[in-house]
Amino acid sequence: MEDWITGHKLPLGRWVENGIDWVNANFAYVFDFVSQVLGTVLDGLVAGLLWLNPLVLILLVAAFAFWLHRSVVLAVGILLSLLLVLNLGYWQETVETLSLILVATALCMVIGVPIGIAAAHRPWLYAAIRPILDLMQTIPTFVYLIPTLVLFGLGTVPGLISTIIFALPSPIRLTHLGISSTPESLKEAVLAFGATRRQLLWKAELPYALPTIMAGLTQCIMLSLSMVVIAALVGAGGLGQPVVRALNTVNIAAGVEAGLAIVVLAILLDRLCKRPARRG
């Protein structure tokens, strides 16, 4: 029985490969258009951030952190951390990584939050997409780097698409959790005052779910950062490239410095995206 089972292997890999080849052959113009649009957005964002003097940009980020959180300690910490990255010589790579994360996170939230809201209002929809979300989160990232590389070519865009695929389940799941956990008593009270379904969503469900949605945003950023090194394997720029070079040459010093820059960027984004604490 075992020999018969192993001797009649299902060609799942071949089926997927044929499907990707068919899609690439018939819809190559769509992927070229998407690649051009996303590449233009990323290149424009990187060029805009690099156009600013690094010291000016560092001061702007520190000032924004102070305005958002009213914390001198946080602002000074961000200032010193970014000055350290500048001193190590990884400023351009940090800006490229930051641009990649910002674009990937924005697209994940734009796609994930509406899907999470729809899934919370339609249990059958969440039951249908839950296996897909499990697959997106558990499949090894190198596996879907291959089809994105085939469809979008070598460069930053396949790294961006792979990052979106890897990080997208988090905002969907946490938005679904936040909307679903809205107390029935709150919803009944809002409806009793004559609110429509749209008003219920905007006035009750979304405000109640906002902390959970913000947790999804933070998770999305962290997952995007975890893809930095992997995305560098398909030509994406940023801090992943010096890490890969250090790995190939067993350069401990360069690897530690590039890794430290990634850690600084992760902590900075995590602290900025935390919900400001209420005072008084």
N, C-alpha and C positions, 0 to 999 in steps of 0.2 A: 504494500500500500504506500509506504514511504517513497519507494522508487518511482511508483506511478505518479505520485503528487509532484515530486521534484522533476520528473521527466516531462511534465506538462505545465511548464512555467507560463503564467500569464504575462504577456508582454506589456505590462503597464508603462514602463519607462519608454518603450517604443511608441506607444499610443500618445503619450504626452509630448514626446519629441515631434511626432507627425503633426499633432495639433498645433504646436508652436510654429512649426515650419509653414503650415497652412495659413495661420494668422499673419505671420510675417510676410508671406508672399502676397496676400490679398489686402492687407491693411497697413502696408509699410508706410504709406503717406501719412496715416494718422499718427503713427509712432514718431515719424520724422517731425511732424508739426508739434507734437507734445514735447519732443526733445528740444526743438528750437525755442519754444516758449519758455520752458523751465530753465534751459541754459541761459537765455537772455535775462530772465529774472535774477538768477543766481549771479551771473557776471555783473549785472548792473548794481546789485546790492553790494557785492564785494568791492567793485570800483568806487561806489559812493563812500563806503566805510574807509577804504584806503586813501581816498582823496583828502579826508580830514587828517590833520596832524594827530599822531598817536596821543600826544599829551592832551590835546583838546578833547579827543574822544574819551579818554580815560576820565577827565574831569567831568564831562557830561554824564557819563555812566554813574560816577560817584554822586553827582548832584541829583540825578534821577532817583538813585537809591535812597538818598536822604529825604527827598521830597515825598517818596512813596511810603517809607517806613518811619520817618522821623527818628532815625537812629544814627548818631554820630559814629558809634563803633562800627556799624555795618558799612557806612560810607568810607571811613578810613581803611577798613579791611579790604574793601573792593579796590580802593585807590592803590594800596600797597601791593595787592596781589597782581593787578594789571601792570604795575610798574615792574614787578618781578618778571612777568612774561616778556615785557619789552626788553628788559635787561638780558634775558636769556637768548634773545634773537629769534623768537617764534611769533612775532606780532602778525606778520602776514598770514601764516598758517592758522593762527588763532582766529583772525578775521574770516578766513575762508570757512573754517569749521563753524563759527558762529552763524554765518550766512546760511550754511547748509542746514543747521539745526533750526533756525528761525523759519525758513521756508518749509521744511518738513513738518515742523510742529504746527504751523499755521494751516497747512493743507490737511493734516490729521484732524485738527479741531473742526475745521470747516466741514469735513466729510463725516467725522465720527460723532459729533454732537447731534446733528439731525437724525442720524441713524439710531443713536441711542434713545432719543426721544420717541421716534417711531416704534422702536422695539419695546419701550416701556408701555406704550399705549396699545400695543398689539402683541400679546404673548406668543401667538403663533409665529410671528416674525422673528422674535428672539430665539424661539426653539429651532427655527430653520437656520439662522445664521450662527448659532452657538458652536456647532461643529466646525464651521469655517473659521471662526475666531480661534478656536483651539488649535486648528491646523496652522494658522498664521503665526501663533505664538510658540508652537513646539517644533515646527519643522526647522532643521538646521539652516542658518542664514546663508551658508554657502550654496545651498540647493537652489534657492530662488535668485541668487546672484547670476546663475547661468542663463535662465530665460530672459532676465532683464538686460543682460549684456548682449544677448542675441537680438532682442527687439529694439534696444535703444543705442547700441554701440558703446564703444569705450569712452569713458569720460565721467563727468560729475553726475550726469542725469541718471544712469543706472544705479549709482550709489544712493542718489536721492530717492528713487522709486523703491529700492530695497529697504531703505530706512522707513519710508512711509508704510510699507507692508508690515514691517516688524513692529512699528509703534502704534499703528491704527487701532488694534483691539483694545488698548487701554482706555482711550476716551470713550469708545463705544460702551464698554462694560461699566465704567464708572458713571457715565451719564445715565445709562439704564438703571443702575443701582440708585442713584440720587433721585431720579424721577419716580421710580417705583416705591421708594421708601417715604414719599410724602404722606403724612398722616391722612387717613380718610376723613377725620373730623375737620381738618383744615380745608380739604377740598369741598366737603359738604357745606361748610360755612360760607365759602366763597360763592358756590353755586346758589346758595340760598339767598344771597344778596343780588342775584340776577346776572352773575357773570357768565359770559359765553365761554366756550371751550378754549378759544384763543386767549381770552383774558385769564382764565384759570392757569394756563401754561405760563404766561408772562408775569402774572401777579403773584402766583402762589408756588407752582411747581419749580420753576427755574430758580427763584430766590432761595427756596428751601434746599434745592440740589446744588447750589453754587459751590459750597465747600467741597463737595464730592467731585464736581466737575473740575475745580481747580486742582484737586489731587490727581485727576486724570491728566491735566496739563503738565504737572510736574513729572509724573511718570513718563509721559510722552517725551519730555525733554531728556530725561535720564536714559531712556531706551534709545533715543536718537544718538546720544553721546556714545553709547556702547557700540554703535555701528560705525563709529568714525574710522577705526583701524580696518575693519572689514571692508568698508566702502573704498578705502585706499587701494585695495587689491584690484579694483576694476577701473582705476584711473581717477578717482575722486581726489581732489586736493585737500589741504588742511593738515591737521596735526597727525592724521593717520599715516601720512607718507614718511615723516622722520621716524615714526615708531617702526614701520615696516623696514626701512633702511637700517635702523639700529639692530633689528632682529636678524636681518640677513648678514650683517657684518659683525654681530656679537659685540656691538658698541654699547657698553653698559651706561656710560656717561650720557650719550645722546638719548638713549631710551628713557633714562630717569628724568631728564630735563623735559622731553616731549610729554612723557606721562604726567609730570607735575603740571604742565600747562593745561592738559586735559582736566586734571583734578581741579585746578583753579577755575576753569570755565564752568565745570559742573557745579561747584559750590556757589559761584556767582549767580548762575541762572536759577539754582534752587532757592537761594535766599531772595532773589528779586521776585520770584513767582509765588512766594508764600503770601497768604492773605495778611494784609496789615493788621496788627493787633489793635483792638479797640481800646481807647483811653477814656478814663473817667467813669 
